[in-house]
Amino acid sequence: MYRGDSLILFLLSIFIIGWLLYRFRHWLLAPPKGKSAIDPDPEVPATAAVELLEFSGYEVLTGKRRIPIQIQVNDREMLESRLFIDHFAAEEDKLYVVKVARDRKPLDWTGSGLRDQLLVYQLLYPEAEGILYVDPRQRSIEKIRFDVPAEESRTS
């Protein structure tokens, strides 16, 4: 062996071990594939939105879900609210939160409008691939994804 070969082998070994440790940590922290925290409903009521989703290749897992929220203000006043999710749907092992368009509450198609109206669902269900906004009247499905940077890459 030549004189510099040992150094190259040592550096290559360090690189491979570092890469393996990185991949192991990534695998360890990744959510399990194919497993969902959402329990499917045995039967989902047929609506125009459900039919459109199924026609487009999505499997509708649930009907409307109501998520109760308790809000405490200044450690004394307890308020109650709720959040509604119209459906959960899946496509190729990817989970989606489904919101159906409503005439009385139109979606603001700007960055801040989408954030204000839909980001809460992505934060509540981080295992979801995104949000499907279904408009049965227009026969359209919009797939919306939020990419929130990791905490260490955020700036003040």
DSSP file (Angstrom, degrees, kcal/mol; ACC not computed):
  #  RESIDUE AA STRUCTURE BP1 BP2  ACC     N-H-->O    O-->H-N    N-H-->O    O-->H-N    TCO  KAPPA ALPHA  PHI   PSI    X-CA   Y-CA   Z-CA
    1    1 A M              0   0    0      0, 0.0     2,-0.1     0, 0.0     5,-0.0   0.000 360.0 360.0 360.0 143.7    0.0    0.0    0.0
    2    2 A Y    >>  -     0   0    0      1,-0.1     4,-0.6     2,-0.0     3,-0.6  -0.341 360.0-105.2 -79.3 166.9    1.1    3.5   -0.7
    3    3 A R  T 34 S+     0   0    0      1,-0.2     4,-0.4     2,-0.2     3,-0.4   0.856 117.0  43.3 -63.2 -40.5    1.6    6.1    2.0
    4    4 A G  T 3> S+     0   0    0      1,-0.2     4,-2.0     2,-0.1    -1,-0.2   0.585  93.6  82.6 -84.0 -11.1   -1.6    8.1    1.3
    5    5 A D  H <> S+     0   0    0     -3,-0.6     4,-2.7     1,-0.2     5,-0.2   0.877  87.0  54.6 -63.2 -37.9   -3.8    5.1    0.8
    6    6 A S  H  X S+     0   0    0     -4,-0.6     4,-2.4    -3,-0.4    -1,-0.2   0.910 108.5  48.9 -63.0 -42.0   -4.4    4.7    4.6
    7    7 A L  H  > S+     0   0    0     -4,-0.4     4,-2.6     2,-0.2    -1,-0.2   0.921 112.0  48.3 -63.8 -44.1   -5.5    8.2    4.9
    8    8 A I  H  X S+     0   0    0     -4,-2.0     4,-2.6     2,-0.2    -2,-0.2   0.921 112.7  48.2 -63.8 -44.1   -8.0    7.9    2.0
    9    9 A L  H  X S+     0   0    0     -4,-2.7     4,-2.4     2,-0.2    -1,-0.2   0.896 111.8  50.5 -62.6 -39.9   -9.3    4.6    3.4
   10   10 A F  H  X S+     0   0    0     -4,-2.4     4,-2.3    -5,-0.2    -2,-0.2   0.938 112.9  44.9 -63.5 -47.6   -9.7    6.2    6.8
   11   11 A L  H  X S+     0   0    0     -4,-2.6     4,-2.3     1,-0.2    -2,-0.2   0.891 113.3  50.8 -64.5 -39.9  -11.6    9.2    5.4
   12   12 A L  H  X S+     0   0    0     -4,-2.6     4,-2.4    -5,-0.2    -1,-0.2   0.899 110.1  50.2 -63.9 -40.8  -13.8    7.0    3.2
   13   13 A S  H  X S+     0   0    0     -4,-2.4     4,-2.5     2,-0.2     5,-0.2   0.915 110.3  49.6 -63.2 -43.8  -14.6    4.9    6.3
   14   14 A I  H  X S+     0   0    0     -4,-2.3     4,-2.5     1,-0.2    -2,-0.2   0.914 111.5  49.6 -61.2 -43.4  -15.6    7.9    8.3
   15   15 A F  H  X S+     0   0    0     -4,-2.3     4,-2.5     2,-0.2    -2,-0.2   0.929 112.3  46.7 -61.9 -46.7  -17.8    9.2    5.5
   16   16 A I  H  X S+     0   0    0     -4,-2.4     4,-2.5     2,-0.2    -2,-0.2   0.909 113.3  48.3 -64.7 -43.1  -19.6    5.8    5.1
   17   17 A I  H  X S+     0   0    0     -4,-2.5     4,-2.4     2,-0.2    -1,-0.2   0.912 112.7  49.1 -64.0 -42.3  -20.1    5.5    8.8
   18   18 A G  H  X S+     0   0    0     -4,-2.5     4,-2.3    -5,-0.2    -2,-0.2   0.912 111.7  48.7 -62.3 -43.3  -21.5    9.0    9.0
   19   19 A W  H  X S+     0   0    0     -4,-2.5     4,-2.6     2,-0.2    -2,-0.2   0.915 111.3  49.8 -64.0 -42.9  -23.8    8.4    6.1
   20   20 A L  H  X S+     0   0    0     -4,-2.5     4,-2.4     2,-0.2    -2,-0.2   0.902 111.4  48.8 -62.7 -41.6  -25.1    5.2    7.7
   21   21 A L  H  X S+     0   0    0     -4,-2.4     4,-2.4     2,-0.2    -1,-0.2   0.904 111.4  50.2 -64.2 -41.0  -25.7    6.9   11.0
   22   22 A Y  H  X S+     0   0    0     -4,-2.3     4,-2.4     2,-0.2    -2,-0.2   0.939 112.5  46.0 -61.6 -48.0  -27.5    9.7    9.2
   23   23 A R  H  X S+     0   0    0     -4,-2.6     4,-2.6     2,-0.2    -2,-0.2   0.884 112.0  51.9 -63.8 -39.0  -29.8    7.3    7.3
   24   24 A F  H  X S+     0   0    0     -4,-2.4     4,-2.6     2,-0.2    -1,-0.2   0.920 111.2  46.9 -63.5 -44.0  -30.4    5.3   10.5
   25   25 A R  H  X S+     0   0    0     -4,-2.4     4,-2.1     2,-0.2    -2,-0.2   0.906 112.3  50.6 -64.4 -41.3  -31.5    8.4   12.3
   26   26 A H  H  X S+     0   0    0     -4,-2.4     4,-1.2     1,-0.2    -2,-0.2   0.921 113.0  45.9 -61.8 -44.5  -33.7    9.5    9.4
   27   27 A W  H  < S+     0   0    0     -4,-2.6    -2,-0.2     1,-0.2    -1,-0.2   0.891 111.9  52.3 -64.3 -40.6  -35.3    6.0    9.3
   28   28 A L  H  < S+     0   0    0     -4,-2.6    -1,-0.2     1,-0.2    -2,-0.2   0.864 114.7  40.5 -65.7 -37.5  -35.8    6.0   13.1
   29   29 A L  H  < S+     0   0    0     -4,-2.1    -1,-0.2    -5,-0.1    -2,-0.2   0.604  92.7 102.5 -89.0 -12.9  -37.5    9.4   13.2
   30   30 A A  S  < S-     0   0    0     -4,-1.2     3,-0.1    -3,-0.2    -3,-0.0  -0.425  81.3-106.8 -72.0 144.9  -39.7    8.9   10.0
   31   31 A P        -     0   0    0      0, 0.0    -1,-0.1     0, 0.0     2,-0.1  -0.410  46.2 -91.9 -67.6 148.9  -43.3    8.1   10.5
   32   32 A P    >   -     0   0    0      0, 0.0     3,-0.7     0, 0.0     2,-0.2  -0.371  43.0-122.7 -63.9 137.4  -44.2    4.5    9.8
   33   33 A K  T 3  S+     0   0    0      1,-0.2     3,-0.1    -3,-0.1    61,-0.1  -0.561  88.4  15.2 -82.4 143.4  -45.3    3.9    6.2
   34   34 A G  T 3  S+     0   0    0     59,-0.5     2,-0.5    -2,-0.2    -1,-0.2   0.358 100.5 105.3  80.3  -7.5  -48.7    2.5    5.5
   35   35 A K    <   -     0   0    0     -3,-0.7     2,-0.4    58,-0.1    -1,-0.2  -0.915  50.2-168.9-109.2 131.8  -50.0    3.0    9.0
   36   36 A S        -     0   0    0     -2,-0.5    -3,-0.0     2,-0.2    92,-0.0  -0.912  28.2-143.1-120.7 145.8  -52.4    5.8    9.7
   37   37 A A  S    S+     0   0    0     -2,-0.4     2,-0.6     2,-0.1    -1,-0.1   0.466  80.1  96.2 -80.2  -1.2  -53.7    7.2   12.9
   38   38 A I        -     0   0    0     24,-0.0    -2,-0.2     1,-0.0    50,-0.0  -0.804  69.6-145.0 -95.6 122.7  -57.1    7.6   11.3
   39   39 A D        -     0   0    0     -2,-0.6    -2,-0.1     1,-0.0     2,-0.0  -0.772  24.8-126.4 -84.6 119.5  -59.6    4.8   11.9
   40   40 A P        -     0   0    0      0, 0.0    22,-0.2     0, 0.0    21,-0.1  -0.338  19.5-117.3 -66.2 145.8  -61.6    4.3    8.7
   41   41 A D        -     0   0    0     20,-2.7     3,-0.2     1,-0.1     0, 0.0  -0.579  17.1-128.3 -76.7 144.9  -65.4    4.4    9.0
   42   42 A P  S    S+     0   0    0      0, 0.0     2,-0.4     0, 0.0    -1,-0.1   0.860  95.4  16.9 -63.1 -33.0  -67.2    1.2    8.1
   43   43 A E        -     0   0    0     18,-0.0    20,-0.1    -3,-0.0    18,-0.0  -0.990  68.5-156.4-143.7 132.9  -69.4    3.1    5.8
   44   44 A V        -     0   0    0     -2,-0.4    16,-0.1    -3,-0.2     3,-0.0  -0.928  30.9-113.8-108.8 126.6  -69.1    6.6    4.3
   45   45 A P        -     0   0    0      0, 0.0     2,-0.5     0, 0.0     5,-0.1  -0.305  33.8-113.5 -59.1 138.2  -72.2    8.4    3.2
   46   46 A A        +     0   0    0      4,-0.1     2,-0.3     3,-0.1     3,-0.0  -0.625  49.5 156.9 -78.2 122.3  -72.4    9.0   -0.6
   47   47 A T     >  -     0   0    0     -2,-0.5     4,-2.5     1,-0.1     5,-0.2  -0.835  57.8 -99.0-132.7 172.9  -72.2   12.6   -1.5
   48   48 A A  H  > S+     0   0    0     -2,-0.3     4,-2.2     1,-0.2     5,-0.2   0.883 124.9  51.2 -61.7 -37.4  -71.1   14.5   -4.6
   49   49 A A  H  > S+     0   0    0      2,-0.2     4,-2.4     1,-0.2    -1,-0.2   0.912 109.9  48.5 -66.9 -42.3  -67.7   15.1   -3.0
   50   50 A V  H  > S+     0   0    0      2,-0.2     4,-2.7     1,-0.2     5,-0.2   0.924 112.0  49.3 -63.4 -44.5  -67.2   11.4   -2.2
   51   51 A E  H  X S+     0   0    0     -4,-2.5     4,-2.5     1,-0.2    -1,-0.2   0.906 111.4  49.3 -61.7 -41.7  -68.2   10.4   -5.7
   52   52 A L  H  X S+     0   0    0     -4,-2.2     4,-1.6     2,-0.2    -2,-0.2   0.913 112.0  48.4 -64.4 -43.0  -65.8   12.9   -7.2
   53   53 A L  H  <>S+     0   0    0     -4,-2.4     5,-2.6     2,-0.2    -2,-0.2   0.935 113.8  45.9 -62.4 -46.7  -62.9   11.7   -4.9
   54   54 A E  H ><5S+     0   0    0     -4,-2.7     3,-1.3     1,-0.2    -2,-0.2   0.891 110.8  52.8 -65.7 -38.8  -63.5    8.1   -5.7
   55   55 A F  H 3<5S+     0   0    0     -4,-2.5    -1,-0.2     1,-0.3    -2,-0.2   0.834 107.4  53.7 -62.7 -31.9  -63.8    8.8   -9.5
   56   56 A S  T 3<5S-     0   0    0     -4,-1.6    -1,-0.3    -5,-0.2    -2,-0.2   0.386 127.9 -96.8 -86.4   3.8  -60.4   10.6   -9.2
   57   57 A G  T < 5S+     0   0    0     -3,-1.3     2,-0.3     1,-0.3    -3,-0.2   0.564  80.7 130.2  97.9   8.8  -58.8    7.5   -7.6
   58   58 A Y      < -     0   0    0     -5,-2.6     2,-0.6    -6,-0.2    -1,-0.3  -0.708  52.6-136.0 -94.9 147.7  -58.9    8.4   -4.0
   59   59 A E  E     -A   90   0A   0     31,-3.1    31,-2.4    -2,-0.3     2,-0.6  -0.919  19.0-140.5-100.5 117.5  -60.2    6.1   -1.3
   60   60 A V  E     -A   89   0A   0     -2,-0.6    29,-0.3    29,-0.2   -16,-0.1  -0.689  21.9-179.2 -82.0 120.6  -62.5    8.0    1.1
   61   61 A L        +     0   0    0     27,-3.0   -20,-2.7    -2,-0.6     2,-0.3   0.807  55.9  14.9 -92.5 -33.6  -61.8    6.7    4.6
   62   62 A T        -     0   0    0     26,-1.3    26,-0.4   -22,-0.2    -1,-0.1  -0.899  60.0-128.1-140.4 164.3  -64.1    8.7    6.8
   63   63 A G  S    S-     0   0    0     -2,-0.3     2,-0.1     1,-0.2    -1,-0.1  -0.081  70.8 -34.5 -89.0-159.6  -67.2   10.9    6.9
   64   64 A K        -     0   0    0     -2,-0.1     2,-0.4    23,-0.1    -1,-0.2  -0.380  61.9-157.6 -65.4 135.7  -67.3   14.2    8.7
   65   65 A R  E     -E   85   0B   0     20,-3.2    20,-2.6    -3,-0.1     2,-0.5  -0.942   4.5-153.3-116.8 138.8  -65.1   14.4   11.9
   66   66 A R  E     -E   84   0B   0     -2,-0.4    18,-0.2    18,-0.2    16,-0.0  -0.953   6.6-164.1-112.4 124.4  -65.7   16.9   14.7
   67   67 A I  E     -E   83   0B   0     16,-3.1    16,-2.3    -2,-0.5     2,-0.2  -0.922  14.2-142.4-111.5 109.6  -62.6   17.8   16.8
   68   68 A P  E     -E   82   0B   0      0, 0.0     2,-0.4     0, 0.0    14,-0.3  -0.468  16.6-165.2 -72.5 142.2  -63.5   19.5   20.1
   69   69 A I  E     -E   81   0B   0     12,-2.7    12,-2.7    -2,-0.2     2,-0.5  -0.994   8.0-158.9-130.3 130.3  -61.2   22.2   21.2
   70   70 A Q  E     -E   80   0B   0     -2,-0.4     2,-0.5    10,-0.2    10,-0.2  -0.931  10.2-164.7-108.7 134.0  -61.0   23.8   24.6
   71   71 A I  E     -E   79   0B   0      8,-3.2     8,-4.0    -2,-0.5     2,-0.5  -0.970   3.5-160.7-122.9 126.3  -59.4   27.2   24.9
   72   72 A Q  E     -E   78   0B   0     -2,-0.5     2,-0.5     6,-0.2     6,-0.2  -0.926   5.5-160.5-110.3 129.8  -58.3   28.7   28.2
   73   73 A V  E >> S-E   77   0B   0      4,-2.8     3,-2.0    -2,-0.5     4,-1.8  -0.935  72.5 -15.7-112.7 125.5  -57.8   32.5   28.4
   74   74 A N  T 34 S-     0   0    0     -2,-0.5    -1,-0.2     1,-0.3    -2,-0.0   0.829 115.4 -71.9  52.4  37.9  -55.7   34.0   31.2
   75   75 A D  T 34 S+     0   0    0      1,-0.2    -1,-0.3    -3,-0.1     3,-0.1   0.644 130.1  59.3  58.2  17.8  -55.8   30.7   33.2
   76   76 A R  T <4 S+     0   0    0     -3,-2.0     2,-0.5     1,-0.3    -2,-0.2   0.593  78.7  71.4-138.0 -50.8  -59.4   31.3   34.1
   77   77 A E  E  <  -E   73   0B   0     -4,-1.8    -4,-2.8     1,-0.0     2,-0.6  -0.638  61.3-157.6 -83.5 123.7  -61.9   31.5   31.3
   78   78 A M  E     -E   72   0B   0     -2,-0.5     2,-0.3    -6,-0.2    -6,-0.2  -0.889  12.0-175.0-103.9 120.3  -62.6   28.2   29.5
   79   79 A L  E     -E   71   0B   0     -8,-4.0    -8,-3.2    -2,-0.6     2,-0.4  -0.792  10.5-147.5-110.2 154.9  -64.0   28.5   26.0
   80   80 A E  E     +E   70   0B   0     -2,-0.3     2,-0.3   -10,-0.2   -10,-0.2  -0.957  25.2 151.4-124.7 144.2  -65.1   25.7   23.7
   81   81 A S  E     -E   69   0B   0    -12,-2.7   -12,-2.7    -2,-0.4     2,-0.3  -0.844  24.8-139.4-149.0-175.3  -64.9   25.4   20.0
   82   82 A R  E     -E   68   0B   0     -2,-0.3     2,-0.4   -14,-0.3   -16,-0.0  -0.991   3.5-143.6-153.7 157.2  -64.6   22.7   17.4
   83   83 A L  E     -E   67   0B   0    -16,-2.3   -16,-3.1    -2,-0.3     2,-0.4  -0.978  18.0-148.8-123.0 134.8  -62.9   22.0   14.1
   84   84 A F  E     -E   66   0B   0     -2,-0.4     2,-0.5   -18,-0.2   -18,-0.2  -0.886   9.7-169.4-110.7 136.2  -64.6   20.1   11.4
   85   85 A I  E     -E   65   0B   0    -20,-2.6   -20,-3.2    -2,-0.4    14,-0.2  -0.992  12.0-154.3-118.3 125.7  -62.9   17.9    8.8
   86   86 A D        -     0   0    0     12,-1.0     2,-0.3    -2,-0.5    13,-0.2   0.925  66.7 -26.4 -69.3 -44.9  -65.1   16.8    6.0
   87   87 A H  E     - B   0  98A   0     11,-1.5    11,-2.9   -23,-0.1     2,-0.4  -0.973  47.4-130.0-156.8 165.6  -63.3   13.5    5.1
   88   88 A F  E     - B   0  97A   0    -26,-0.4   -27,-3.0    -2,-0.3   -26,-1.3  -0.982  32.7-176.5-116.8 139.7  -60.0   11.7    5.2
   89   89 A A  E     -AB  60  96A   0      7,-2.4     7,-3.0    -2,-0.4     2,-0.4  -0.932  11.6-150.9-134.9 158.5  -58.9   10.2    1.9
   90   90 A A  E     -AB  59  95A   0    -31,-2.4   -31,-3.1    -2,-0.3     2,-0.3  -0.959  11.0-179.4-131.4 149.0  -56.0    8.0    0.8
   91   91 A E  E >  S- B   0  94A   0      3,-2.0     3,-1.3    -2,-0.4   -33,-0.1  -0.909  77.6 -20.0-146.8 117.2  -54.2    7.6   -2.5
   92   92 A E  T 3  S-     0   0    0     -2,-0.3     3,-0.1     1,-0.3   -34,-0.0   0.923 128.7 -47.2  50.2  54.5  -51.3    5.1   -2.8
   93   93 A D  T 3  S+     0   0    0      1,-0.2     2,-0.5   -59,-0.1   -59,-0.5   0.618 112.5 123.6  64.5  14.9  -50.6    5.0    1.0
   94   94 A K  E <   -B   91   0A   0     -3,-1.3    -3,-2.0   -61,-0.1     2,-0.4  -0.923  53.2-144.1-107.6 130.5  -50.7    8.8    1.2
   95   95 A L  E     -B   90   0A   0     -2,-0.5    34,-3.4    32,-0.5    35,-0.7  -0.736  17.2-172.3 -95.5 139.3  -53.2   10.3    3.6
   96   96 A Y  E     -Bc  89 130A   0     -7,-3.0    -7,-2.4    -2,-0.4     2,-0.4  -0.982  22.5-134.2-131.0 142.8  -55.1   13.5    2.9
   97   97 A V  E     -Bc  88 131A   0     33,-2.1    35,-3.3    -2,-0.4     2,-0.5  -0.807  29.3-146.2 -87.7 135.3  -57.4   15.8    4.9
   98   98 A V  E     -Bc  87 132A   0    -11,-2.9   -11,-1.5    -2,-0.4   -12,-1.0  -0.914  18.1-177.0-112.8 127.5  -60.4   16.7    2.8
   99   99 A K  E     - c   0 133A   0     33,-2.8    35,-2.8    -2,-0.5     2,-0.4  -0.983  17.7-144.4-117.3 132.8  -62.2   20.0    2.9
  100  100 A V  E     - c   0 134A   0     -2,-0.4    35,-0.2    33,-0.2    33,-0.1  -0.808  26.3-106.4 -99.1 136.5  -65.3   20.5    0.8
  101  101 A A        -     0   0    0     33,-3.3     2,-0.4    -2,-0.4    36,-0.1  -0.298  34.4-161.3 -61.1 140.2  -66.0   23.9   -0.7
  102  102 A R  B >   -F  105   0C   0      3,-0.5     3,-0.7     1,-0.1     5,-0.1  -0.983  20.0-141.9-126.0 136.3  -68.9   25.8    0.9
  103  103 A D  T 3  S+     0   0    0     -2,-0.4    -1,-0.1     1,-0.2    -2,-0.0   0.876 103.6  51.5 -62.8 -37.6  -70.7   28.8   -0.7
  104  104 A R  T 3  S+     0   0    0      1,-0.3    -1,-0.2    -3,-0.1    -3,-0.0   0.614 118.3  36.6 -79.4 -10.5  -70.9   30.6    2.6
  105  105 A K  B <  S-F  102   0C   0     -3,-0.7    -3,-0.5     2,-0.0    -1,-0.3  -0.558  79.6-171.5-139.6  73.5  -67.2   30.3    3.3
  106  106 A P        -     0   0    0      0, 0.0     2,-0.4     0, 0.0    -3,-0.1  -0.302  28.2-110.1 -68.1 150.9  -65.2   30.6    0.0
  107  107 A L        -     0   0    0     -5,-0.1     2,-0.8     2,-0.0     7,-0.1  -0.650  19.9-133.3 -83.6 133.3  -61.5   29.9    0.1
  108  108 A D        -     0   0    0     -2,-0.4     2,-1.5     5,-0.2     9,-0.2  -0.793  15.1-150.1 -85.8 110.9  -59.1   32.8   -0.4
  109  109 A W        +     0   0    0     -2,-0.8     2,-0.3     4,-0.1    -1,-0.1  -0.208  60.9 103.2 -84.2  47.2  -56.6   31.6   -3.0
  110  110 A T  S  > S-     0   0    0     -2,-1.5     4,-2.9     1,-0.1     5,-0.3  -0.797  85.8-106.1-115.8 166.1  -53.7   33.6   -1.7
  111  111 A G  H  > S+     0   0    0     -2,-0.3     4,-2.2     1,-0.2     5,-0.1   0.928 122.0  42.9 -57.2 -47.0  -50.8   32.4    0.4
  112  112 A S  H  > S+     0   0    0      2,-0.2     4,-2.7     1,-0.2    -1,-0.2   0.859 113.8  52.3 -70.9 -33.3  -52.1   34.1    3.5
  113  113 A G  H  > S+     0   0    0      2,-0.2     4,-2.1     1,-0.2     5,-0.2   0.928 111.5  45.3 -66.9 -45.1  -55.7   33.0    2.8
  114  114 A L  H  X>S+     0   0    0     -4,-2.9     4,-2.7     2,-0.2     5,-0.8   0.910 114.4  50.3 -63.5 -41.5  -54.7   29.3    2.4
  115  115 A R  H  X5S+     0   0    0     -4,-2.2     4,-1.3    -5,-0.3     5,-0.4   0.949 112.3  46.2 -60.2 -49.7  -52.5   29.5    5.5
  116  116 A D  H  <5S+     0   0    0     -4,-2.7    -1,-0.2     1,-0.2    -2,-0.2   0.846 123.3  33.4 -64.4 -34.8  -55.2   31.1    7.6
  117  117 A Q  H  <5S+     0   0    0     -4,-2.1    -1,-0.2    -5,-0.2    -2,-0.2   0.754 132.7  18.9 -96.3 -25.5  -57.9   28.6    6.5
  118  118 A L  H >X5S+     0   0    0     -4,-2.7     3,-1.3    -5,-0.2     4,-1.0   0.661  96.1  83.1-123.2 -20.3  -56.1   25.3    5.9
  119  119 A L  H 3X<S+     0   0    0     -4,-1.3     4,-2.4    -5,-0.8     5,-0.2   0.836  84.3  67.4 -58.8 -32.7  -52.7   25.2    7.7
  120  120 A V  H 3> S+     0   0    0     -5,-0.4     4,-2.1     1,-0.2    -1,-0.3   0.849  98.3  52.5 -57.0 -34.8  -54.3   24.2   10.9
  121  121 A Y  H <> S+     0   0    0     -3,-1.3     4,-2.0     2,-0.2    -1,-0.2   0.889 108.9  48.5 -70.5 -38.9  -55.3   20.8    9.4
  122  122 A Q  H  < S+     0   0    0     -4,-1.0     6,-0.2    -3,-0.2    -2,-0.2   0.890 114.2  46.5 -66.6 -39.1  -51.7   20.1    8.2
  123  123 A L  H  < S+     0   0    0     -4,-2.4    -2,-0.2     1,-0.2    -1,-0.2   0.851 112.7  49.7 -71.5 -34.0  -50.4   21.0   11.7
  124  124 A L  H  < S+     0   0    0     -4,-2.1    -2,-0.2     1,-0.3    -1,-0.2   0.841 124.0  30.1 -72.5 -33.6  -53.1   18.9   13.4
  125  125 A Y    ><  +     0   0    0     -4,-2.0     3,-1.9    -5,-0.1    -1,-0.3  -0.702  66.9 168.9-125.6  77.9  -52.3   15.9   11.2
  126  126 A P  T 3  S+     0   0    0      0, 0.0    -1,-0.1     0, 0.0    -3,-0.1   0.721  75.4  66.4 -65.5 -19.1  -48.6   16.1   10.3
  127  127 A E  T 3  S+     0   0    0     -3,-0.1   -32,-0.5   -33,-0.0     2,-0.2   0.643  81.3 101.5 -75.1 -11.9  -48.8   12.5    8.8
  128  128 A A  S <  S-     0   0    0     -3,-1.9   -32,-0.2    -6,-0.2     3,-0.1  -0.491  71.4-142.0 -73.6 140.7  -51.1   13.8    6.1
  129  129 A E        -     0   0    0    -34,-3.4     2,-0.3     1,-0.2   -33,-0.2   0.753  68.9 -61.1 -71.5 -25.6  -49.5   14.4    2.7
  130  130 A G  E     -c   96   0A   0    -35,-0.7   -33,-2.1    15,-0.1     2,-0.4  -0.983  61.2 -65.8 169.8-164.8  -51.7   17.5    2.3
  131  131 A I  E     -cD  97 144A   0     13,-3.1    13,-3.2    -2,-0.3     2,-0.6  -0.953  31.1-148.7-118.6 133.9  -55.2   18.9    2.0
  132  132 A L  E     -cD  98 143A   0    -35,-3.3   -33,-2.8    -2,-0.4     2,-0.8  -0.913   8.5-158.9-101.1 120.5  -57.6   18.1   -0.8
  133  133 A Y  E     -cD  99 142A   0      9,-3.1     9,-2.5    -2,-0.6     2,-0.5  -0.888  14.5-164.3-100.9 110.5  -60.0   21.0   -1.4
  134  134 A V  E     -cD 100 141A   0    -35,-2.8   -33,-3.3    -2,-0.8     7,-0.2  -0.835  15.7-174.7-105.4 126.3  -63.0   19.5   -3.2
  135  135 A D  E  >> - D   0 140A   0      5,-2.8     5,-1.9    -2,-0.5     4,-1.1  -0.879   0.9-175.1-117.3  96.9  -65.5   21.6   -5.1
  136  136 A P  T  45S+     0   0    0      0, 0.0    -1,-0.1     0, 0.0     5,-0.0   0.821  82.9  57.0 -63.4 -30.4  -68.3   19.3   -6.3
  137  137 A R  T  45S+     0   0    0      1,-0.2    -2,-0.0   -36,-0.1     0, 0.0   0.914 116.9  33.7 -66.9 -41.5  -70.0   22.1   -8.2
  138  138 A Q  T  45S-     0   0    0     -3,-0.2    -1,-0.2     2,-0.1     3,-0.1   0.539 106.2-130.2 -86.8  -7.8  -66.9   22.8  -10.3
  139  139 A R  T  <5 +     0   0    0     -4,-1.1     2,-0.3     1,-0.2    -2,-0.1   0.931  61.9 136.5  54.2  50.1  -66.0   19.1  -10.2
  140  140 A S  E   < -D  135   0A   0     -5,-1.9    -5,-2.8     2,-0.0     2,-0.4  -0.941  43.7-162.3-129.2 150.0  -62.5   20.0   -9.1
  141  141 A I  E     -D  134   0A   0     -2,-0.3     2,-0.5    -7,-0.2    -7,-0.2  -0.990   9.6-164.5-129.0 121.0  -60.0   18.7   -6.6
  142  142 A E  E     -D  133   0A   0     -9,-2.5    -9,-3.1    -2,-0.4     2,-0.6  -0.924   9.9-148.1-107.7 127.8  -57.1   21.0   -5.6
  143  143 A K  E     -D  132   0A   0     -2,-0.5     2,-0.5   -11,-0.2   -11,-0.2  -0.855  17.8-171.0 -97.3 119.6  -54.2   19.3   -3.7
  144  144 A I  E     -D  131   0A   0    -13,-3.2   -13,-3.1    -2,-0.6     2,-0.4  -0.944   4.5-175.8-117.6 127.1  -52.6   21.8   -1.3
  145  145 A R        -     0   0    0     -2,-0.5     2,-0.5   -15,-0.2   -15,-0.1  -0.963  12.1-154.1-123.1 139.7  -49.3   21.0    0.6
  146  146 A F        -     0   0    0     -2,-0.4     2,-0.8   -17,-0.1    -2,-0.0  -0.958   3.1-161.8-111.0 125.7  -47.6   23.1    3.2
  147  147 A D        -     0   0    0     -2,-0.5    -2,-0.0     2,-0.0     0, 0.0  -0.892  10.4-173.9-107.2 101.5  -43.9   22.8    3.6
  148  148 A V        -     0   0    0     -2,-0.8     3,-0.1     1,-0.0    -2,-0.0  -0.855  26.6-121.8 -95.7 121.5  -43.0   24.2    7.0
  149  149 A P        -     0   0    0      0, 0.0     5,-0.1     0, 0.0    -1,-0.0  -0.202  33.7 -92.0 -63.3 154.0  -39.2   24.3    7.5
  150  150 A A    >   -     0   0    0      1,-0.1     3,-1.6     3,-0.1     4,-0.5  -0.237  40.4-107.2 -60.6 155.3  -37.6   22.4   10.3
  151  151 A E  G >  S+     0   0    0      1,-0.3     3,-1.2     2,-0.2    -1,-0.1   0.850 116.8  57.2 -57.4 -38.6  -37.2   24.5   13.5
  152  152 A E  G 3  S+     0   0    0      1,-0.2    -1,-0.3     3,-0.0    -2,-0.1   0.699 105.7  51.2 -70.8 -16.4  -33.4   24.8   13.1
  153  153 A S  G <  S+     0   0    0     -3,-1.6    -1,-0.2     2,-0.1    -2,-0.2   0.448  86.5 105.3 -99.3   0.9  -33.8   26.4    9.7
  154  154 A R    <   -     0   0    0     -3,-1.2     2,-0.3    -4,-0.5    -4,-0.0  -0.508  60.0-144.9 -77.8 148.7  -36.3   29.1   10.7
  155  155 A T              0   0    0     -2,-0.2    -2,-0.1     1,-0.1    -1,-0.0  -0.805 360.0 360.0-112.5 157.1  -35.0   32.6   11.1
  156  156 A S              0   0    0     -2,-0.3    -1,-0.1     0, 0.0    -2,-0.0   0.465 360.0 360.0 -78.6 360.0  -36.2   35.2   13.6
